[in-house]
Amino acid sequence: MPDYISFLRLFSCSCALLCAGMLHASGLQPWLRELAVIPPAPSAKEKDAWMRQVWTRTAEYAASLSEPASADDCGDAMVLLVPVFQAWPDGKAAGAALAEILSVPAESIGDVSSWDDLVKHQEAIQERVRFLRLKKLAAYYDSAAIRRAVKRNRDKYGERYAGAEGFLARLDEWEKELGPLDRWVEQAGPGQAALLREMVDLRRKALIEALPEQNGLKEWVSVRRFNPSGKSSFNHDRPANWQGISSMPGPGRKYRSGIVKFNGVSSSSPVEQLLADDRWVGHLDVDFSGEKLMFTGNGFGKKESRPWDVFELDLKTGEKESLTAHMPADTDSYNSCYLPDGRIIFVNPACRGCPAWPGWITWATSTFTTGKRKRPAGLPLTRTITGSPPCCRTAG
């Protein structure tokens, strides 16, 4: 199977989409109509190039929309329908592939020879996408671990941990009726969607929401990227584990990144897009007030030639500010962190390299800045890249 089928998620991935009302009214039809303008592959030899066009058009379409949850539907549907696209122009084989995806008899699907034929099944495809997403939420359902956690929380918090006996009783009922829950989840079909949702909800409530000492994780943020090349993003949107961000291409490379916000710990799709751009963004850190966040990016209004800088995003106004534009123009700044005293710390490689690896691998120097973030306050830590765990030492 071509490696571009791993297109959608990474850790995130992740983008956005059309108005919610419009999407729910029309399902996947706008996306499929967008793909229909791509001419069919003239021959089997051209199929890979044609598939890359389909992936690229999907990424462009998703990036043009405003609701991230809908982007998930398009991206997941693209992954799901790869066998159908690969079977074209054989309509019978494509119909059989779609029937297998939807877990229905091939006779109920018939031939799928065109985009119009595919649009007829867009509601069933979307239902399948959302069911598979639910199964991912319920995956690795370790009832024994949940039960241990519930008993520990009950012993620790007493009456302040509400619902403990109900959690345990429900787990007992499920195991008595269904057997090992992790195996049952793997085999569950669309008819068990309601029970899957109940299992996900119980795990969230028992392990997070019922804890008296936690305020509740109401919102959280993440980076999502779509890879418009049509290939796996794993080796294209991050440096290797022995490299720094300076080893990544900067300006001129399209990454289609987005910073998105999720509501609740069981949310499978984001509810809001905070920042979207063709450039790479990552290394998120939220400040202690929850009103701003820092990220690593490149070229956000900066004139220097270096690709990587630390930026701050105001979550109320949406305004961006470079926090490291004062650093030397021939260095990169990245991977920042807020400190409780108002300063920030970030990494700057100071143009040093390690020739022991293929290519030049930068060495990273941790840098503090003052509360006003106008100049470095010192270089107290140095981190070197070696084959063993990284070491930190006081700078001399």
TAQUI-V828799 format. One record per helix or strand of 2 or more residues. SS is the DSSP state (alpha for helix, beta for strand). FROM is the first residue (numbers start at 1). TO is the last residue. Records with the same first field share a line. If there is no record, write none. Layout:
SS=FROM-TO ; FROM-TO
//
This chain:
alpha=3-6 ; 20-26 ; 29-35 ; 44-63 ; 68-80 ; 82-87 ; 91-102 ; 106-108 ; 115-119 ; 122-138 ; 143-160 ; 164-178 ; 181-187 ; 190-209 ; 245-247
beta=219-225 ; 257-263 ; 272-277 ; 281-286 ; 292-297 ; 309-314 ; 320-322 ; 333-338 ; 344-348 ; 353-354 ; 361-362 ; 364-369 ; 376-384 ; 391-394
//
